[in-house]
Amino acid sequence: MRRLLLHTTLIIGSIIFAFPFVWLVSTSFKADREIFADPPEWIPRLPYHVQQTPYIADREYRKMQKPRGMSRERWQLLQGELTERIWQAARPQLPDDALRTEQETLRRELVKGIWGKVLTETPETLWQQEDSVILDAVFDSVTQDKVNAVTELIYRGVAIGAITVQDLERNETLAEPSPELWDIEDGNVQIHKIAEVERSYVEIAADYRKSKRHTLNKQLPLPVPLERLRSITLAIRSDESYHKLRLRLESGGQVFEATKAFVLNNYLWQDVTWQLQGEMEQRERENIRLRLTEETSDVPSGEVRIVLTLERTSYLGTLYQKSARSYFEASVFVPFWLFIWNTVKVTALSIVAQLLSCSLVAYAFARLRWPGRDWVFLLLLSTMMLPPQVTMIPVFLIMRKLGFYNTLEPLWIGSLFGSAFYIFLLRQFFMGIPTDLEDAAKIDGCSFLGIYWRIMLPLIKPALAAIAIFQFMGSWNDFMGPLIYISERELTTLSLGLQLFQSAHSSEYGMMMATSTVMTFPVIAVFFFAQKYFIQGVTLTGMKN
């Protein structure tokens, strides 16, 4: 029972302490509507396995809930009639594109969404009335606003709106203000033109079960000369299928292809830009580059042919795209690989410098005899009482005088002078090693440095591993150092970059959790895999062999 109680307590404690990190990682896998859901959704949703588009999303609304104050028996009798009356009231108000989807799924999800809105707006006294009164009141409450709101959330479809071109002076021209139908090159696909009050667009109906790739093209006059064309922008509504959309541009006998595909990862309208030439600004890093290929085209100058290809993504690829979405979006604004490389350099140099300097000093304090050794060691330990805020300004002035400001040197060069705590830890470990080994090495003619390198260091690996873990955590998470000494973006470390990202994107929780995960995961991984040496290095310090 004692063992069972101990293991149960350890498991519960592990779950409690691991929960913040699990929540951090799981939140980085969520879409925005999952993060702000009420009630909260603790587990990220799986993406839809889209085999054809358009389709109806069937996980946006919960099943119909019983009104408060109504008996369960009466609810079971009345639910079917309520479903039918809501559908009768909503169906005439549906747009034509929604009616082209699978009717049974559309009916079920539309009724669930509208019923949820009716339930929150209707007074509880209504549910005490007669059945006919309830049915008529619910029928009358199905308004166009409710139908539009529910349809917008459950309807998924790929649509293409206006096409805009931009010249090198950033002047924009609508190449096609009112979209016309596209020509079908390949695939099992249909195109429908839809005109609404807000915008006109064409919707693509594709069946991925019959064809993995669907290709459309459109040829239209080019408002600006090709040599002055900077970019082309399409208004696109995605279908949250995480399938890929590729663009190909043909004009003046030349062919340009996109360097990467656009992922259909949401269900809202957005402007997607493919840039042909000119430098990208920071706010335009989400643009997709077009590169010139060796192919030729029959499209003359003054005209442009846009070729769009829809490619199916496997469900494993969909899971990956959905999970990594926040990381991809955050990388648009934060050069993660640059920040990580800077942090890795500083951390690695700090660890090597700290291990070398501290082990040498600790060896001298533990195994060498020289005048004033104990007093100097006491003076060294007294430096641990000085808070870092006291030495911050003098050290900064020294580093600036040496020309190290706005470089990475101040973040690691101080490790060459050791740390009082690490020196104390290693000294205690050195003192636990039998002197017989040292005496035998001296008889064989080994020097003090030879004894240190060949005998002492291999015996204190657990202590060195513990110090390496401590130093890794300190250097990896160091924020004040980069904040004080670094002013250029190219030298920024991950901790400072995370703070800069948070100040600019504090409301985008998915991306914030993704950047925090990148910052936190290496520390946890290193500690997890090196915990054996860490525990040995701490517990064996000062123990006699």
VEXDREN-2710 file (C-alpha; in Angstrom, 1 decimal):
% VEXDREN-2710
k/r/px/py/pz
1/MET/0.0/0.0/0.0
2/ARG/2.9/2.4/0.7
3/ARG/4.4/1.7/-2.7
4/LEU/1.0/2.1/-4.4
5/LEU/0.4/5.4/-2.6
6/LEU/3.9/6.6/-3.5
7/HIS/3.5/5.8/-7.1
8/THR/0.0/7.3/-7.3
9/THR/1.2/10.5/-5.7
10/LEU/4.1/10.7/-8.2
11/ILE/1.8/10.1/-11.1
12/ILE/-0.7/12.8/-10.0
13/GLY/2.2/15.2/-9.3
14/SER/3.6/14.6/-12.8
15/ILE/0.3/15.2/-14.4
16/ILE/-0.2/18.5/-12.5
17/PHE/3.3/19.8/-13.3
18/ALA/3.1/18.6/-16.9
19/PHE/-0.3/20.2/-17.6
20/PRO/0.9/23.7/-18.4
21/PHE/3.4/22.4/-21.0
22/VAL/0.7/20.1/-22.5
23/TRP/-1.7/22.9/-22.6
24/LEU/0.9/25.1/-24.3
25/VAL/1.7/22.6/-27.0
26/SER/-2.0/21.6/-27.6
27/THR/-3.0/25.3/-27.9
28/SER/-0.3/25.8/-30.6
29/PHE/-2.2/23.1/-32.7
30/LYS/-5.6/24.9/-32.4
31/ALA/-7.3/27.2/-34.8
32/ASP/-8.5/30.6/-33.5
33/ARG/-12.1/29.5/-33.0
34/GLU/-11.0/26.5/-31.0
35/ILE/-9.0/28.7/-28.7
36/PHE/-11.9/31.1/-28.0
37/ALA/-14.5/28.4/-27.9
38/ASP/-17.1/28.5/-25.1
39/PRO/-17.0/26.2/-23.3
40/PRO/-13.2/25.7/-23.7
41/GLU/-11.9/22.9/-26.0
42/TRP/-8.9/21.3/-24.3
43/ILE/-8.1/18.8/-27.1
44/PRO/-7.4/20.2/-30.6
45/ARG/-9.9/19.2/-33.2
46/LEU/-9.0/16.8/-36.0
47/PRO/-9.2/18.4/-39.5
48/TYR/-12.0/17.4/-41.9
49/HIS/-11.2/14.6/-44.3
50/VAL/-12.4/16.5/-47.4
51/GLN/-13.1/14.2/-50.4
52/GLN/-15.2/16.8/-52.3
53/THR/-15.9/20.5/-52.2
54/PRO/-18.1/22.3/-51.4
55/TYR/-19.2/20.5/-48.3
56/ILE/-20.9/21.0/-45.0
57/ALA/-18.8/21.1/-41.8
58/ASP/-20.5/18.8/-39.3
59/ARG/-18.6/19.5/-36.1
60/GLU/-19.3/23.2/-35.6
61/TYR/-22.5/22.9/-33.5
62/ARG/-23.5/20.6/-30.7
63/LYS/-26.6/18.5/-30.9
64/MET/-29.9/20.1/-30.0
65/GLN/-30.2/20.7/-26.3
66/LYS/-33.4/20.3/-24.3
67/PRO/-34.9/23.7/-23.1
68/ARG/-34.7/24.3/-19.4
69/GLY/-37.9/23.6/-17.7
70/MET/-39.2/21.1/-20.4
71/SER/-39.6/17.5/-19.4
72/ARG/-37.5/14.9/-21.2
73/GLU/-40.6/13.0/-22.4
74/ARG/-42.1/16.1/-24.0
75/TRP/-38.8/17.1/-25.5
76/GLN/-38.4/13.7/-27.2
77/LEU/-41.9/14.1/-28.7
78/LEU/-41.4/17.7/-29.8
79/GLN/-37.8/17.6/-31.1
80/GLY/-38.7/16.0/-34.5
81/GLU/-41.4/18.6/-35.1
82/LEU/-39.1/21.4/-34.2
83/THR/-36.5/20.1/-36.5
84/GLU/-39.0/20.1/-39.4
85/ARG/-40.3/23.5/-38.7
86/ILE/-36.9/25.1/-38.5
87/TRP/-35.9/23.5/-41.8
88/GLN/-39.1/24.7/-43.5
89/ALA/-38.4/28.2/-42.3
90/ALA/-34.7/28.2/-43.2
91/ARG/-34.6/26.4/-46.5
92/PRO/-36.2/29.3/-48.6
93/GLN/-33.6/31.7/-47.2
94/LEU/-30.6/29.6/-48.1
95/PRO/-28.2/30.7/-50.9
96/ASP/-28.0/28.6/-54.1
97/ASP/-24.5/27.4/-53.4
98/ALA/-25.4/25.8/-50.1
99/LEU/-28.3/24.0/-51.7
100/ARG/-25.8/22.2/-54.0
101/THR/-24.3/20.4/-51.0
102/GLU/-25.4/17.1/-49.4
103/GLN/-29.0/17.9/-48.3
104/GLU/-29.2/15.7/-45.2
105/THR/-26.0/17.0/-43.7
106/LEU/-27.0/20.6/-44.5
107/ARG/-30.4/20.1/-42.9
108/ARG/-29.0/18.5/-39.7
109/GLU/-26.2/21.1/-39.2
110/LEU/-28.3/24.1/-40.1
111/VAL/-31.1/23.1/-37.7
112/LYS/-28.5/22.5/-34.9
113/GLY/-27.0/26.0/-35.4
114/ILE/-30.3/27.9/-35.6
115/TRP/-31.7/26.0/-32.6
116/GLY/-28.7/27.0/-30.5
117/LYS/-29.4/30.7/-31.4
118/VAL/-33.1/30.4/-30.8
119/LEU/-32.5/28.7/-27.4
120/THR/-30.4/31.6/-26.1
121/GLU/-32.7/34.3/-27.3
122/THR/-36.1/32.8/-26.3
123/PRO/-37.5/33.4/-22.8
124/GLU/-38.0/30.2/-20.7
125/THR/-41.7/30.9/-20.3
126/LEU/-42.3/29.9/-23.9
127/TRP/-41.4/26.3/-23.2
128/GLN/-44.3/26.1/-20.8
129/GLN/-46.8/26.9/-23.6
130/GLU/-48.7/24.5/-25.8
131/ASP/-46.9/22.7/-28.6
132/SER/-48.5/24.7/-31.4
133/VAL/-47.5/28.0/-29.7
134/ILE/-43.9/26.8/-29.4
135/LEU/-43.7/25.6/-33.0
136/ASP/-45.1/28.8/-34.4
137/ALA/-42.8/30.9/-32.2
138/VAL/-39.7/29.0/-33.3
139/PHE/-40.8/29.2/-36.9
140/ASP/-41.1/32.9/-36.7
141/SER/-37.7/33.3/-35.0
142/VAL/-35.8/31.8/-38.0
143/THR/-34.7/35.1/-39.6
144/GLN/-32.4/35.7/-42.5
145/ASP/-29.6/36.9/-40.1
146/LYS/-29.6/33.6/-38.3
147/VAL/-29.6/31.6/-41.5
148/ASN/-26.7/33.6/-42.9
149/ALA/-24.7/33.4/-39.7
150/VAL/-25.1/29.6/-39.4
151/THR/-24.5/29.0/-43.1
152/GLU/-21.3/31.1/-43.1
153/LEU/-19.9/28.9/-40.4
154/ILE/-20.9/25.4/-41.7
155/TYR/-20.5/26.0/-45.4
156/ARG/-17.1/25.2/-46.9
157/GLY/-16.2/25.9/-50.6
158/VAL/-13.3/27.2/-52.7
159/ALA/-14.2/30.4/-54.5
160/ILE/-12.2/32.9/-56.6
161/GLY/-13.1/36.6/-56.7
162/ALA/-11.6/39.7/-58.3
163/ILE/-8.1/39.7/-59.8
164/THR/-5.8/42.7/-59.1
165/VAL/-2.4/43.5/-60.6
166/GLN/0.2/45.8/-59.2
167/ASP/3.0/47.6/-61.0
168/LEU/6.5/48.5/-59.8
169/GLU/5.2/51.8/-58.4
170/ARG/2.6/49.9/-56.3
171/ASN/-0.3/51.1/-58.4
172/GLU/-3.1/48.6/-58.3
173/THR/-5.5/47.8/-61.2
174/LEU/-8.5/45.5/-61.2
175/ALA/-7.8/43.2/-64.0
176/GLU/-11.2/41.5/-63.7
177/PRO/-13.6/43.4/-61.4
178/SER/-16.5/41.0/-62.1
179/PRO/-15.1/37.4/-62.4
180/GLU/-16.2/35.3/-65.3
181/LEU/-16.1/31.5/-65.6
182/TRP/-12.8/29.8/-65.9
183/ASP/-11.8/27.2/-68.5
184/ILE/-11.4/23.6/-67.2
185/GLU/-8.2/22.0/-68.3
186/ASP/-8.1/18.8/-66.3
187/GLY/-9.9/17.0/-63.4
188/ASN/-13.4/16.3/-62.3
189/VAL/-14.6/19.8/-61.6
190/GLN/-17.5/22.2/-62.1
191/ILE/-17.6/26.0/-61.9
192/HIS/-20.5/28.2/-60.8
193/LYS/-20.7/31.9/-61.0
194/ILE/-22.3/33.6/-58.0
195/ALA/-23.3/37.2/-57.7
196/GLU/-23.9/38.6/-54.2
197/VAL/-24.3/42.1/-52.9
198/GLU/-20.8/42.3/-51.4
199/ARG/-18.9/40.6/-54.2
200/SER/-19.1/38.4/-57.3
201/TYR/-17.1/35.3/-57.6
202/VAL/-16.9/31.8/-59.1
203/GLU/-17.1/28.7/-57.0
204/ILE/-15.2/25.5/-57.8
205/ALA/-16.9/22.2/-57.2
206/ALA/-14.3/19.4/-57.2
207/ASP/-14.4/15.7/-56.5
208/TYR/-11.0/14.5/-55.2
209/ARG/-12.2/10.9/-55.1
210/LYS/-12.1/10.8/-58.9
211/SER/-9.1/13.0/-59.6
212/LYS/-6.3/14.1/-57.3
213/ARG/-5.6/17.2/-59.4
214/HIS/-7.9/19.8/-60.9
215/THR/-6.6/22.5/-63.3
216/LEU/-8.4/25.7/-64.4
217/ASN/-7.1/28.6/-66.5
218/LYS/-8.2/32.1/-67.5
219/GLN/-6.7/34.3/-70.1
220/LEU/-7.3/38.1/-69.9
221/PRO/-5.7/41.4/-70.9
222/LEU/-2.8/42.5/-68.8
223/PRO/-3.3/46.1/-67.6
224/VAL/0.4/46.8/-67.3
225/PRO/3.5/45.7/-69.3
226/LEU/5.0/42.4/-68.2
227/GLU/8.3/44.0/-67.4
228/ARG/6.6/46.4/-65.0
229/LEU/4.3/43.8/-63.4
230/ARG/5.2/43.5/-59.7
231/SER/2.5/41.1/-58.4
232/ILE/-0.9/39.6/-59.0
233/THR/-3.5/39.2/-56.3
234/LEU/-6.5/36.9/-56.2
235/ALA/-9.4/37.1/-53.7
236/ILE/-9.8/33.5/-52.6
237/ARG/-12.1/31.8/-50.2
238/SER/-10.7/28.6/-48.8
239/ASP/-12.6/25.5/-47.7
240/GLU/-10.4/24.5/-44.7
241/SER/-9.5/21.3/-46.5
242/TYR/-5.8/21.9/-46.3
243/HIS/-5.5/20.9/-49.9
244/LYS/-3.0/22.9/-52.0
245/LEU/-3.5/25.6/-54.6
246/ARG/-0.7/26.2/-57.1
247/LEU/-0.5/29.2/-59.6
248/ARG/1.2/29.3/-62.9
249/LEU/1.5/32.5/-64.9
250/GLU/2.0/32.7/-68.7
251/SER/2.6/36.0/-70.6
252/GLY/4.8/37.2/-73.5
253/GLY/6.0/33.7/-74.3
254/GLN/7.3/33.2/-70.8
255/VAL/6.1/30.9/-68.0
256/PHE/6.3/31.7/-64.2
257/GLU/5.6/29.2/-61.5
258/ALA/5.1/29.7/-57.8
259/THR/7.9/28.7/-55.4
260/LYS/5.4/27.1/-53.0
261/ALA/1.7/26.2/-52.9
262/PHE/-1.0/28.1/-51.1
263/VAL/-2.7/25.9/-48.4
264/LEU/-6.4/26.2/-48.1
265/ASN/-6.3/26.3/-44.3
266/ASN/-9.3/28.4/-43.4
267/TYR/-12.9/29.2/-44.6
268/LEU/-12.8/33.0/-44.9
269/TRP/-12.0/35.3/-47.8
270/GLN/-8.5/36.6/-48.1
271/ASP/-6.3/38.2/-50.7
272/VAL/-3.4/36.0/-51.8
273/THR/-0.5/37.7/-53.6
274/TRP/1.9/36.1/-56.0
275/GLN/4.9/38.4/-56.5
276/LEU/6.8/38.4/-59.8
277/GLN/9.6/40.9/-59.1
278/GLY/10.7/43.6/-56.6
279/GLU/11.8/43.1/-53.0
280/MET/9.4/41.9/-50.4
281/GLU/8.8/44.1/-47.4
282/GLN/8.5/42.6/-43.9
283/ARG/4.7/42.9/-44.0
284/GLU/4.6/41.1/-47.4
285/ARG/6.6/38.1/-46.4
286/GLU/3.4/36.0/-46.6
287/ASN/3.5/36.7/-50.4
288/ILE/4.4/33.8/-52.7
289/ARG/7.2/34.3/-55.1
290/LEU/6.9/33.6/-58.8
291/ARG/10.1/32.3/-60.6
292/LEU/10.8/32.2/-64.3
293/THR/11.0/28.7/-65.8
294/GLU/12.6/27.5/-69.0
295/GLU/9.2/26.6/-70.6
296/THR/7.6/28.7/-73.3
297/SER/4.0/29.8/-73.8
298/ASP/1.9/30.9/-76.7
299/VAL/0.3/33.8/-74.8
300/PRO/1.3/37.0/-76.5
301/SER/2.5/40.2/-74.8
302/GLY/-0.3/42.3/-73.4
303/GLU/-2.2/39.3/-72.2
304/VAL/-1.8/36.9/-69.3
305/ARG/-3.0/33.4/-68.6
306/ILE/-3.5/32.3/-65.0
307/VAL/-3.4/28.6/-64.4
308/LEU/-4.7/27.3/-61.1
309/THR/-4.2/23.8/-59.9
310/LEU/-6.0/22.2/-56.9
311/GLU/-4.0/19.3/-55.5
312/ARG/-5.4/16.8/-52.9
313/THR/-3.4/16.5/-49.7
314/SER/-3.3/13.1/-47.9
315/TYR/-5.0/13.0/-44.5
316/LEU/-1.6/12.6/-42.8
317/GLY/-0.5/15.7/-44.7
318/THR/-3.7/17.4/-43.6
319/LEU/-3.0/16.6/-39.9
320/TYR/0.5/18.0/-40.3
321/GLN/-0.6/21.1/-42.0
322/LYS/-3.3/21.8/-39.4
323/SER/-0.9/21.1/-36.5
324/ALA/1.9/23.2/-37.9
325/ARG/-0.3/26.1/-39.1
326/SER/0.5/28.4/-36.2
327/TYR/4.3/27.6/-36.6
328/PHE/4.2/28.5/-40.3
329/GLU/2.3/31.7/-39.7
330/ALA/4.6/32.7/-36.8
331/SER/7.6/32.1/-39.0
332/VAL/6.3/34.7/-41.4
333/PHE/6.9/37.4/-38.8
334/VAL/9.7/35.9/-36.8
335/PRO/12.9/34.5/-38.4
336/PHE/13.0/31.5/-36.2
337/TRP/15.9/29.7/-37.7
338/LEU/18.1/32.9/-37.4
339/PHE/17.1/33.3/-33.7
340/ILE/17.6/29.7/-33.0
341/TRP/21.1/29.7/-34.6
342/ASN/22.1/32.7/-32.6
343/THR/20.8/31.1/-29.4
344/VAL/22.6/27.8/-30.1
345/LYS/25.9/29.5/-30.8
346/VAL/25.7/31.5/-27.5
347/THR/24.6/28.5/-25.5
348/ALA/27.2/26.2/-26.9
349/LEU/30.1/28.6/-26.4
350/SER/28.8/29.4/-22.9
351/ILE/28.7/25.7/-21.9
352/VAL/32.2/24.9/-23.3
353/ALA/33.7/28.0/-21.7
354/GLN/32.0/27.4/-18.3
355/LEU/33.0/23.7/-18.2
356/LEU/36.6/24.5/-19.1
357/SER/37.2/27.4/-16.7
358/CYS/35.2/26.1/-13.7
359/SER/36.8/22.6/-13.9
360/LEU/40.3/24.1/-14.0
361/VAL/39.7/26.5/-11.1
362/ALA/37.9/23.8/-9.0
363/TYR/40.8/21.4/-9.7
364/ALA/43.3/24.0/-8.4
365/PHE/41.2/24.6/-5.2
366/ALA/40.7/20.9/-4.5
367/ARG/44.0/19.2/-5.4
368/LEU/46.7/21.8/-5.5
369/ARG/48.3/23.3/-2.4
370/TRP/49.3/27.0/-2.6
371/PRO/49.5/29.9/-0.1
372/GLY/46.2/31.5/0.7
373/ARG/44.1/28.9/-1.1
374/ASP/41.3/28.7/1.5
375/TRP/41.1/32.5/1.8
376/VAL/40.8/32.9/-1.9
377/PHE/38.1/30.2/-2.0
378/LEU/36.2/32.0/0.7
379/LEU/36.5/35.2/-1.3
380/LEU/35.2/33.4/-4.3
381/LEU/32.2/32.1/-2.4
382/SER/31.4/35.6/-1.1
383/THR/30.8/36.8/-4.7
384/MET/27.7/34.7/-4.7
385/MET/26.2/37.2/-2.3
386/LEU/26.4/40.0/-4.9
387/PRO/23.1/40.3/-6.9
388/PRO/23.6/40.6/-10.7
389/GLN/22.0/44.0/-10.7
390/VAL/25.0/45.4/-8.8
391/THR/27.5/44.4/-11.5
392/MET/25.2/44.9/-14.5
393/ILE/26.3/48.5/-15.3
394/PRO/30.0/48.1/-14.6
395/VAL/30.1/45.0/-16.8
396/PHE/28.2/46.8/-19.6
397/LEU/30.7/49.7/-19.5
398/ILE/33.6/47.2/-19.7
399/MET/32.0/45.3/-22.7
400/ARG/31.3/48.5/-24.5
401/LYS/34.9/49.8/-24.0
402/LEU/36.1/46.5/-25.4
403/GLY/34.0/47.0/-28.5
404/PHE/31.7/44.1/-27.8
405/TYR/28.4/46.1/-27.8
406/ASN/25.9/44.8/-30.3
407/THR/27.8/41.6/-30.7
408/LEU/27.2/38.1/-29.3
409/GLU/30.5/38.1/-27.3
410/PRO/29.1/39.6/-24.1
411/LEU/26.5/36.8/-23.9
412/TRP/29.2/34.1/-23.5
413/ILE/32.6/35.6/-22.9
414/GLY/31.9/36.0/-19.2
415/SER/31.7/32.2/-18.9
416/LEU/35.5/32.1/-19.5
417/PHE/35.9/33.5/-15.9
418/GLY/33.8/30.8/-14.3
419/SER/30.9/30.8/-11.9
420/ALA/31.3/30.6/-8.1
421/PHE/28.5/28.1/-7.7
422/TYR/29.8/25.8/-10.4
423/ILE/33.4/26.0/-9.0
424/PHE/32.1/25.1/-5.6
425/LEU/30.1/22.1/-7.0
426/LEU/33.1/20.7/-8.9
427/ARG/35.5/21.3/-6.0
428/GLN/33.3/19.2/-3.7
429/PHE/33.3/16.5/-6.4
430/PHE/37.0/16.6/-6.9
431/MET/37.6/16.3/-3.1
432/GLY/35.6/13.0/-3.2
433/ILE/38.0/11.3/-5.6
434/PRO/40.7/9.1/-3.8
435/THR/44.2/10.6/-3.8
436/ASP/45.6/7.2/-4.6
437/LEU/44.7/7.7/-8.3
438/GLU/46.6/11.0/-8.4
439/ASP/49.6/9.6/-6.6
440/ALA/49.8/6.7/-9.1
441/ALA/49.7/9.1/-12.0
442/LYS/52.5/11.2/-10.5
443/ILE/54.7/8.1/-10.1
444/ASP/54.1/7.3/-13.8
445/GLY/55.3/10.9/-14.6
446/CYS/52.0/12.5/-15.4
447/SER/51.9/16.3/-15.0
448/PHE/49.3/18.3/-13.1
449/LEU/47.5/19.1/-16.4
450/GLY/47.8/15.5/-17.5
451/ILE/46.2/14.3/-14.3
452/TYR/43.4/16.9/-14.7
453/TRP/42.7/15.9/-18.3
454/ARG/43.2/12.1/-18.3
455/ILE/42.1/11.1/-14.8
456/MET/40.0/13.8/-13.1
457/LEU/37.7/14.9/-15.9
458/PRO/36.5/11.4/-16.8
459/LEU/35.7/10.8/-13.2
460/ILE/33.5/13.9/-12.8
461/LYS/31.3/13.4/-15.8
462/PRO/28.1/13.5/-13.8
463/ALA/29.0/16.8/-12.2
464/LEU/30.0/18.2/-15.6
465/ALA/26.7/17.0/-17.1
466/ALA/24.8/18.8/-14.2
467/ILE/26.7/22.0/-14.8
468/ALA/26.1/21.7/-18.6
469/ILE/22.4/21.4/-18.0
470/PHE/22.3/24.4/-15.6
471/GLN/24.3/26.5/-18.0
472/PHE/22.2/25.4/-21.0
473/MET/19.0/26.5/-19.2
474/GLY/20.5/29.7/-18.1
475/SER/21.9/30.7/-21.6
476/TRP/18.9/29.4/-23.5
477/ASN/16.4/31.4/-21.4
478/ASP/18.6/34.5/-20.9
479/PHE/16.6/37.6/-21.6
480/MET/18.4/40.5/-19.9
481/GLY/21.7/39.9/-21.7
482/PRO/20.4/40.1/-25.2
483/LEU/18.1/43.0/-24.2
484/ILE/21.1/45.0/-22.9
485/TYR/23.7/44.2/-25.5
486/ILE/21.8/43.5/-28.7
487/SER/20.1/46.1/-30.9
488/GLU/20.2/44.5/-34.4
489/ARG/17.6/42.0/-35.5
490/GLU/20.2/39.7/-37.1
491/LEU/21.8/39.1/-33.7
492/THR/18.6/38.6/-31.7
493/THR/18.3/35.4/-29.7
494/LEU/15.2/33.4/-29.2
495/SER/14.1/34.8/-25.8
496/LEU/14.4/38.4/-27.0
497/GLY/12.7/37.5/-30.3
498/LEU/9.8/35.9/-28.4
499/GLN/9.3/39.1/-26.4
500/LEU/9.4/41.2/-29.6
501/PHE/6.9/38.9/-31.2
502/GLN/4.6/39.0/-28.1
503/SER/4.5/42.8/-28.1
504/ALA/3.4/42.9/-31.7
505/HIS/1.1/39.9/-31.8
506/SER/-0.2/39.6/-28.3
507/SER/-3.8/38.8/-29.4
508/GLU/-2.8/35.9/-31.7
509/TYR/-2.6/33.2/-29.1
510/GLY/-2.0/30.3/-31.5
511/MET/1.2/31.9/-32.9
512/MET/2.2/32.9/-29.4
513/MET/1.9/29.4/-28.1
514/ALA/3.8/28.1/-31.1
515/THR/6.8/30.5/-30.4
516/SER/6.7/29.6/-26.7
517/THR/6.8/25.9/-27.5
518/VAL/9.8/26.4/-29.7
519/MET/11.4/28.3/-26.8
520/THR/10.5/25.7/-24.1
521/PHE/10.8/22.4/-25.8
522/PRO/14.6/22.2/-26.1
523/VAL/15.0/22.8/-22.3
524/ILE/12.5/20.1/-21.4
525/ALA/14.0/17.7/-23.9
526/VAL/17.6/18.2/-22.6
527/PHE/16.6/17.9/-19.0
528/PHE/14.5/14.7/-19.7
529/PHE/17.3/12.9/-21.6
530/ALA/20.1/14.0/-19.3
531/GLN/18.2/13.7/-15.9
532/LYS/20.3/10.7/-14.9
533/TYR/23.6/12.7/-15.1
534/PHE/21.9/15.7/-13.5
535/ILE/20.8/13.7/-10.5
536/GLN/24.1/11.9/-10.2
537/GLY/26.0/15.2/-10.4
538/VAL/24.0/16.8/-7.6
539/THR/23.6/13.8/-5.2
540/LEU/27.2/12.6/-5.4
541/THR/28.7/16.0/-4.8
542/GLY/30.8/15.9/-1.6
543/MET/30.4/12.2/-1.0
544/LYS/33.5/10.1/-0.3
545/ASN/34.1/7.1/-2.5
END
